[in-house]
Amino acid sequence: MQKLPIGIQTFSDIREENLLYIDKTQDAYNLINSEGRYFFLSRPRRFGKSLFIDTLHNIFEGKKEYFKDLYIYDKWDWEDKYSVLKLSFSGNRSTKELITNIYKNITYIKKDLNIVCDSNDDYAMCFAELIEEAYKKHNKKVVILIDEYDKPILDNLDQMEVAKECREILKRLYSQLKDNDRYIKFAFLTGVSKFSRASIFSGLNMLTDISLNPRFGNICGYTQNDVETKFLPYLDGVDLERLKNFYNGYNFLKDDIYNPFDILQFITNDKVFKNYWFVTGTPTFLIKLIEKNNYFLPNLSNLVVDEKLLDSFDIENLDLEVILYQSGYLTIDEMIIDEDDDILYKLKIPNKEVKQSLNQFIITELYQDKTLKRKELSKALRVSDLENFKETLISLFESIPYNNFTKNNMQNFEGFYASVVYSYLQSLGIRIIGEDVTNKGRIDLTCFIADKIYIIEFKVDAKKEGEALKQIKEKNYAKKYLTQSEEIYLVGIEFDSKEKNIGLFEFEKIK
């Protein structure tokens, strides 16, 4: 078997060392031959963007020897070579580091293309001069590739002033593309986020965003077919359905796909199921945003957003759903065209890895619980021990630090309690629907575990005891699930805001 490209994002190294490569050259060929010259792709981190950029680099430089047996080999004119200006951004924690990084990129390009630049005291003018001089050298338009264009901004969202300054530096750099359009054959930018044109791509109204173009939905990532064919020899003894549930599920309007990092790490780590992708980035900033806005976490299990929400990112008006989607904690479940012909997207948490990891992180960081209460909840629900389920919930609410309730009145709101319960249950990796719609109303939480369904209603400071369970029964919330499970439980949970805990817990088995 071929060795795997663990940690390798250089196309030439993969080909020279005969490592396993999932052929993306058909996507590259189709992209290059698309209408337009300026393209942008947004994908979560570690999704193969850098490898795709490097593949394009080798195509435009005419490195035919690397493409034998690949789709593009007999379709591309390998004598038609171009000068390629490639910029790649790493994390920078200050504007000084960012400018140093820009000059480092420029120095590499000058050396690679053997070009002299006179404007060394101005990074933007030097970049513009590089474009023009590269064109003049061969009297031929140039190719520009920019990888992780937004990383200096995203890495500083915890220090907003620095993030804004980085944005302005990059905005000035990228404006040189428009000013030097006559010298450019093709330009391709990748990143995690899609900033609005007014924010960072000022004047680049010719930029074509292919992030949600179904033609390029699989441009990065591994499909199920890739796993069941190319990777099958490496997965001997692995339950492929479990693998699919744990790591598959990202969708960009084509096939459900895997993050390559997960599959490669899973195989190289003796096929042990772990949260490989999640642990490479800690979403501390997201936790701060959830806490600041008292976000109703069950919304994440049943979220519908409009097209504009996924199309832009504004650091001066951060939207949690946008950040969660663009960073890979949410993905597209379904595209909906409503009665007004507006495009809507139903979002979902992509897979068990993200579902478990994100909610465990929320529990640890937001509720400061480092115990194993989640395991007790799982055990109780799997064996229908509702008394133990109740006692475990009471225990976990007692463990939430008192300072979580200072300088706010979150204990008065149903959403707080629902969010806590939701996070614990989601951390089990099971299927949950928040705000579950029926023809009689909305169920606060529907939980599916083993062969059981739990229909849960929350109330805070109920006017009359038993209102939560009574509402479930009167509105016949269970009707839609009567044919789907052998066991259905109705659970009414009423919270006491003074005690900051459960005041009444009632349940009833109806099937």
C-alpha positions in Angstrom: 0.0 0.0 0.0 1.1 3.6 -0.6 2.1 5.6 2.4 -0.3 8.3 3.6 0.4 12.0 3.2 0.4 12.7 6.9 1.0 16.4 7.5 2.1 17.0 3.9 0.5 19.8 1.9 3.0 20.0 -0.9 1.7 18.4 -4.1 5.2 17.7 -5.5 6.3 15.9 -2.4 3.2 13.7 -2.5 3.8 12.8 -6.1 7.6 12.4 -5.8 7.3 10.1 -2.8 4.3 8.1 -4.3 2.0 8.9 -1.4 -1.7 8.3 -1.6 -3.4 11.2 -3.5 -7.1 11.7 -4.0 -7.4 13.2 -7.5 -8.8 16.8 -7.4 -7.4 17.8 -10.8 -10.8 17.6 -12.5 -12.0 20.3 -10.0 -8.8 22.3 -10.8 -9.3 21.9 -14.5 -13.0 22.9 -14.3 -12.2 25.9 -12.1 -9.4 27.2 -14.4 -11.8 27.0 -17.4 -14.7 28.6 -15.6 -16.0 32.0 -16.6 -14.1 34.7 -14.8 -10.6 35.1 -13.5 -10.9 35.8 -9.8 -12.2 33.1 -7.5 -12.6 32.6 -3.8 -13.2 29.4 -1.7 -14.2 29.2 1.9 -13.7 25.9 3.8 -13.0 25.1 7.5 -9.4 24.6 8.7 -7.5 21.5 7.8 -9.8 20.7 4.9 -7.2 20.5 2.1 -7.2 24.1 0.9 -3.4 24.4 1.0 -2.9 21.2 -1.0 -5.4 22.3 -3.6 -3.6 25.7 -3.9 -0.3 23.9 -4.4 -1.9 21.6 -7.0 -2.9 24.7 -9.0 0.6 26.1 -8.6 2.1 23.0 -10.2 -0.4 23.0 -13.0 0.2 26.7 -14.0 4.0 26.1 -13.8 3.6 23.2 -16.2 5.0 20.5 -14.0 3.6 17.7 -16.2 5.7 14.9 -14.6 3.6 15.2 -11.4 0.3 14.6 -13.1 0.7 11.3 -14.8 -2.4 9.1 -14.3 -4.4 12.0 -13.0 -7.5 13.5 -14.7 -5.8 16.6 -16.1 -2.7 14.9 -17.5 -3.9 14.6 -21.2 -6.2 17.7 -21.1 -3.8 20.5 -20.2 -1.3 22.2 -22.5 1.9 21.7 -20.4 3.9 24.0 -22.6 1.6 26.9 -21.6 3.5 28.0 -18.4 2.9 31.0 -16.2 4.7 32.9 -13.5 2.9 32.2 -10.2 2.8 34.6 -7.3 1.8 32.7 -4.2 1.2 34.1 -0.7 0.4 32.0 2.3 -0.5 33.5 5.7 0.2 32.0 9.1 -0.9 33.3 12.5 0.2 36.7 13.5 -0.5 38.3 16.9 0.5 41.8 15.9 0.5 44.1 12.9 4.2 44.1 13.0 4.3 40.3 12.6 1.8 40.5 9.8 3.8 43.0 7.8 6.9 40.9 8.4 5.0 37.9 7.1 4.0 39.8 4.0 7.6 40.8 3.2 8.6 37.2 3.8 6.1 36.1 1.1 7.3 38.8 -1.2 11.0 37.9 -0.7 10.2 34.3 -1.6 8.4 35.3 -4.8 11.2 37.6 -5.9 13.7 34.8 -5.4 11.5 32.2 -7.1 10.8 34.4 -10.1 14.2 36.1 -10.1 12.6 39.6 -10.0 14.0 42.8 -8.4 11.6 45.1 -6.6 12.4 48.7 -5.9 9.5 49.5 -3.6 10.9 47.7 -0.6 9.7 50.3 1.9 6.0 49.7 1.1 4.5 46.2 1.1 1.5 47.0 -1.0 3.5 48.9 -3.7 6.1 46.1 -3.7 3.4 43.5 -4.3 2.0 45.6 -7.1 5.5 46.0 -8.6 6.0 42.3 -8.4 2.9 41.6 -10.4 3.9 44.1 -13.1 7.5 42.9 -13.3 6.5 39.3 -13.5 4.3 40.2 -16.4 7.0 42.1 -18.2 9.6 39.4 -17.7 7.8 37.0 -20.1 5.2 39.4 -21.6 2.6 37.1 -20.2 -0.2 37.5 -17.6 0.5 36.0 -14.2 -1.3 33.8 -11.8 -1.9 34.8 -8.1 -2.6 32.3 -5.4 -3.4 33.4 -1.8 -3.8 30.7 0.9 -5.5 31.4 4.2 -6.1 35.1 3.3 -8.0 35.8 6.5 -5.9 34.0 9.1 -4.2 37.1 10.5 -7.7 38.5 11.3 -9.3 35.3 12.7 -6.3 34.7 14.9 -6.9 38.0 16.6 -10.6 38.0 17.3 -9.8 38.0 21.0 -7.9 41.3 20.6 -10.3 43.2 18.3 -8.3 46.3 17.7 -5.4 44.2 16.4 -7.9 42.3 14.2 -9.2 45.5 12.7 -5.7 46.8 12.0 -4.8 43.5 10.3 -7.9 43.8 8.2 -6.9 47.2 7.0 -3.4 46.0 6.1 -4.7 43.1 4.1 -7.4 45.3 2.5 -4.6 47.5 1.1 -2.6 44.5 -0.1 -5.5 42.8 -1.8 -6.6 46.1 -3.5 -3.5 45.7 -5.7 -5.3 42.9 -7.5 -7.9 45.2 -9.0 -5.3 47.9 -9.7 -3.2 45.4 -11.7 -6.0 43.5 -13.4 -4.4 43.9 -16.8 -1.5 41.8 -15.8 -3.5 38.9 -14.1 -4.5 35.7 -15.9 -6.0 33.9 -12.9 -6.4 34.5 -9.1 -7.6 32.2 -6.4 -8.0 33.0 -2.7 -8.8 30.5 0.1 -9.8 31.1 3.7 -12.1 30.0 6.5 -14.3 33.1 6.5 -16.1 35.1 3.8 -15.6 38.7 4.6 -18.0 41.2 3.0 -16.5 43.0 0.0 -16.9 46.3 1.8 -15.0 44.9 4.7 -11.9 43.6 3.0 -12.4 43.1 -0.7 -13.1 46.7 -1.5 -13.5 47.1 -5.2 -13.1 43.4 -6.0 -16.6 43.1 -7.4 -15.3 40.7 -10.0 -14.5 38.1 -7.3 -16.5 34.8 -7.9 -17.3 32.9 -4.7 -17.4 29.2 -5.4 -17.8 28.2 -1.8 -21.4 27.1 -2.3 -21.3 26.3 -6.0 -22.5 22.7 -6.3 -20.0 22.1 -9.1 -17.2 22.6 -6.6 -18.9 21.1 -3.5 -16.3 18.3 -3.3 -13.3 20.4 -4.2 -11.8 19.7 -0.8 -12.4 16.8 1.5 -12.9 13.0 1.0 -16.2 11.5 -0.2 -17.7 8.3 1.0 -16.7 6.7 -2.3 -13.0 7.8 -1.6 -13.2 6.1 1.7 -14.8 2.9 0.4 -12.3 2.6 -2.5 -9.0 4.4 -2.1 -8.9 4.1 1.7 -10.5 0.7 2.1 -7.2 -1.3 2.3 -6.2 0.9 5.2 -9.5 0.3 7.1 -9.4 -3.4 7.6 -11.7 -4.3 10.5 -13.2 -0.8 10.8 -17.0 -0.5 11.0 -17.5 1.9 8.1 -20.9 3.0 9.2 -19.5 4.0 12.6 -16.7 5.8 10.8 -19.2 7.6 8.7 -21.3 8.7 11.7 -18.2 9.9 13.6 -16.4 11.8 10.9 -18.5 12.3 7.7 -21.3 14.9 7.3 -19.8 18.1 6.0 -21.8 19.3 3.0 -21.3 22.2 0.6 -24.2 21.4 -1.7 -22.8 18.3 -3.3 -21.9 15.0 -1.4 -21.4 14.6 2.3 -17.7 14.6 2.9 -15.0 13.9 5.5 -12.4 16.3 6.7 -9.2 14.7 5.3 -7.3 15.4 8.6 -9.7 13.1 10.5 -9.3 10.2 8.1 -5.5 10.4 7.9 -5.2 10.7 11.7 -7.6 7.9 12.4 -5.7 5.5 10.2 -2.2 6.5 11.5 -3.4 6.3 15.1 -4.3 2.6 14.9 -7.9 3.3 13.9 -8.9 4.6 17.3 -12.0 6.9 17.3 -10.9 10.2 18.7 -11.7 13.9 18.1 -8.7 14.6 15.9 -9.9 17.6 14.0 -11.5 19.3 17.0 -8.5 19.3 19.3 -6.4 21.1 16.7 -8.3 24.4 17.4 -9.8 25.4 20.7 -13.0 27.6 20.1 -12.5 29.7 23.2 -13.7 32.8 21.4 -17.0 31.0 20.5 -17.6 30.3 24.2 -17.1 33.9 25.1 -19.6 34.9 22.3 -22.2 32.3 23.6 -21.8 33.6 27.1 -22.0 37.3 26.2 -25.2 36.8 24.2 -26.8 34.2 26.4 -27.3 32.1 23.3 -30.1 29.5 23.3 -28.0 26.5 22.4 -30.9 24.2 21.4 -31.2 26.4 18.3 -28.1 24.8 16.9 -29.9 21.5 16.4 -32.7 23.0 14.2 -31.2 26.2 12.6 -32.4 27.8 9.4 -30.6 30.8 8.0 -30.8 32.9 4.9 -28.3 33.1 2.1 -26.9 36.4 3.2 -26.0 35.1 6.7 -23.5 32.6 5.2 -22.2 35.0 2.6 -20.4 37.5 4.8 -18.4 37.9 8.0 -18.1 41.2 9.8 -15.8 41.5 12.8 -17.6 44.6 14.0 -20.9 42.7 14.2 -20.0 39.1 15.0 -22.8 36.6 14.4 -22.4 33.2 16.2 -24.2 31.2 13.5 -21.8 32.6 10.8 -18.7 31.8 12.9 -19.9 28.3 13.7 -20.7 27.6 10.0 -17.6 29.1 8.5 -15.3 27.5 11.1 -16.8 24.0 10.5 -18.9 23.5 13.7 -22.0 23.7 11.6 -22.6 22.6 8.0 -25.4 22.5 5.5 -28.1 20.0 6.0 -30.5 21.1 3.3 -31.1 24.0 0.9 -34.6 25.3 0.9 -36.3 27.6 -1.6 -39.3 29.2 0.1 -42.6 30.6 -1.3 -40.9 33.9 -2.1 -38.1 32.2 -4.0 -35.6 33.1 -1.3 -32.8 30.6 -0.6 -32.6 29.3 2.9 -30.2 26.8 4.5 -31.0 24.4 7.2 -27.8 23.8 9.2 -26.6 20.9 11.3 -23.7 19.8 13.4 -21.8 17.7 10.9 -21.0 14.6 12.8 -20.5 12.8 16.2 -16.9 14.2 16.6 -18.0 17.8 16.5 -21.3 17.2 18.4 -19.5 15.5 21.3 -16.4 17.7 21.3 -18.1 21.1 21.0 -20.6 20.4 23.8 -18.0 18.9 26.1 -15.9 22.0 25.6 -19.0 24.2 26.4 -19.6 22.1 29.5 -16.0 22.5 30.6 -15.5 26.1 29.8 -18.9 27.7 30.2 -20.4 25.6 33.0 -16.9 24.8 34.5 -17.9 21.1 35.0 -14.9 18.7 34.7 -16.9 15.7 36.1 -18.4 12.8 34.3 -22.0 13.7 34.8 -22.6 13.3 31.1 -21.8 9.6 31.4 -24.4 9.3 34.2 -27.0 11.0 32.0 -26.2 8.6 29.1 -26.5 5.5 31.3 -29.8 6.7 32.8 -31.4 7.4 29.5 -30.2 4.2 27.9 -31.8 2.1 30.6 -34.9 4.4 31.1 -33.8 5.2 34.7 -35.6 8.6 34.9 -35.1 8.9 38.7 -31.3 8.7 38.2 -31.6 11.1 35.3 -33.4 13.6 37.5 -30.8 13.2 40.4 -27.9 13.7 37.9 -29.5 16.9 36.5 -30.0 18.2 40.0 -26.4 17.5 40.8 -25.0 19.1 37.7 -27.0 22.3 38.3 -25.8 22.4 41.8 -22.2 22.2 40.5 -22.5 25.3 38.2 -20.5 28.0 40.0 -22.4 30.8 41.7 -20.5 33.5 39.8 -22.2 32.3 36.6 -25.3 34.0 38.0 -23.7 37.3 39.2 -24.3 40.5 37.2 -27.1 38.8 35.2 -30.5 37.2 35.8 -30.0 34.2 33.5 -31.6 31.9 36.2 -34.9 33.5 35.4 -34.9 32.4 31.8 -35.9 29.0 30.5 -33.3 29.2 27.7 -30.5 29.0 30.2 -31.7 25.7 31.7 -32.6 24.3 28.3 -29.1 25.2 27.0 -27.4 23.4 29.9 -29.4 20.2 29.5 -29.0 20.4 25.7 -25.2 20.7 26.0 -24.9 17.7 28.2 -27.1 15.6 26.0 -25.4 16.7 22.8 -22.1 15.9 24.3 -23.2 12.2 24.2 -23.2 12.4 20.4 -26.9 11.4 20.2 -29.6 12.8 18.0 -31.4 15.8 19.5 -33.9 18.2 18.1 -34.4 21.6 19.8 -37.6 23.5 19.3 -39.0 20.4 17.6 -42.0 21.5 15.5 -45.4 19.7 15.6 -48.8 20.7 14.3 -49.7 21.8 17.9 -46.6 23.7 18.8 -42.9 23.3 19.6 -41.3 20.6 21.8 -38.5 22.2 23.8 -36.2 19.1 23.3 -36.7 15.7 21.7 -33.9 13.2 22.5 -33.3 9.9 20.6 -31.1 7.4 22.3 -31.0 3.6 21.7 -34.6 2.6 21.0 -36.1 5.3 23.1 -37.5 8.8 22.5 -37.7 11.4 25.3 -40.0 14.4 24.8 -38.9 17.1 27.2 -40.6 20.4 28.1 -39.1 23.0 30.4 -40.7 25.7 32.6 -39.3 28.2 34.9 -41.3 29.3 38.0 -44.4 27.7 36.7 -47.7 29.3 37.9 -49.1 25.9 38.7 -47.3 22.7 39.4 -47.2 20.2 36.6 -47.6 22.7 33.7 -44.7 21.3 31.8 -45.9 17.7 31.6 -49.5 18.9 31.2 -48.5 20.9 28.1 -46.8 17.9 26.5 -50.0 15.8 27.0 -52.5 18.4 26.1 -50.8 19.3 22.8 -50.1 15.7 22.1 -46.5 16.3 21.2 -45.8 12.5 21.1 -48.2 11.9 18.2 -45.6 12.5 15.5 -43.3 9.8 17.0 -45.8 7.0 17.8 -44.7 4.8 14.9 -41.0 5.4 15.4 -40.1 3.9 18.7 -40.9 1.1 21.1 -40.6 3.4 24.1 -41.6 7.0 24.4 -41.3 9.0 27.6 -42.8 12.4 28.3 -40.7 14.5 30.7 -41.7 17.7 32.3 -39.0 19.7 34.1 -39.9 22.8 36.1 -37.1 25.0 37.4 -37.0 27.2 40.5 -35.2 30.4 39.8 -34.5 31.1 43.5 -32.9 27.7 44.0 -31.4 27.8 40.5 -32.3 24.1 40.1 -35.1 21.7 39.4 -38.2 22.3 41.4 -40.4 19.6 39.9 -39.5 16.6 37.7 -42.4 14.5 36.3 -42.4 11.8 33.6 -44.7 9.4 32.1 -44.2 6.4 29.7 -46.8 6.3 27.0 -45.5 3.4 24.9 
